């Protein structure tokens, strides 16, 4: 049986969501895995928020691994739905690989000002994490590797899961 990789990310919101999902699934297939793309199962029948969530979590429970798009989405951070799925996967012990179109650290990505305390704060006065990571520590510490392309992340996940 081929390892199943859940493909998390905001790709489902893109104008070319079906084609983009098909490309991700094809990359999984190329590397000997089955790609689980949310639009392939979450839109069956009733399209309420609760049925979409239930379908995604049901499929995620069947996955041996997750590859997530953590590219900035509607701001400097990853999509919140993707972040939820990663927390769920992490709690289940499912290994996570990710990719981002912007791998810069939060300090590089978010404009800030150094406060008298030495901490850097954004325009709203909120602390910007300074751990040298591209994402909040809860995400960055949950993933095995952050790649700069889906091809690399899927290739790495597939190689590890086929062992």
Secondary structure as GFF3:
##gff-version 3
##sequence-region A 1 163
A	DSSP	beta_strand	4	8	.	.	.	ID=ss1
A	DSSP	three_ten_helix	10	13	.	.	.	ID=ss2
A	DSSP	alpha_helix	17	30	.	.	.	ID=ss3
A	DSSP	beta_strand	34	37	.	.	.	ID=ss4
A	DSSP	three_ten_helix	38	40	.	.	.	ID=ss5
A	DSSP	alpha_helix	49	61	.	.	.	ID=ss6
A	DSSP	beta_strand	65	69	.	.	.	ID=ss7
A	DSSP	alpha_helix	80	92	.	.	.	ID=ss8
A	DSSP	beta_strand	95	99	.	.	.	ID=ss9
A	DSSP	alpha_helix	106	109	.	.	.	ID=ss10
A	DSSP	beta_strand	113	114	.	.	.	ID=ss11
A	DSSP	beta_strand	120	121	.	.	.	ID=ss12
A	DSSP	alpha_helix	137	140	.	.	.	ID=ss13
A	DSSP	beta_strand	146	147	.	.	.	ID=ss14
A	DSSP	alpha_helix	150	161	.	.	.	ID=ss15
###
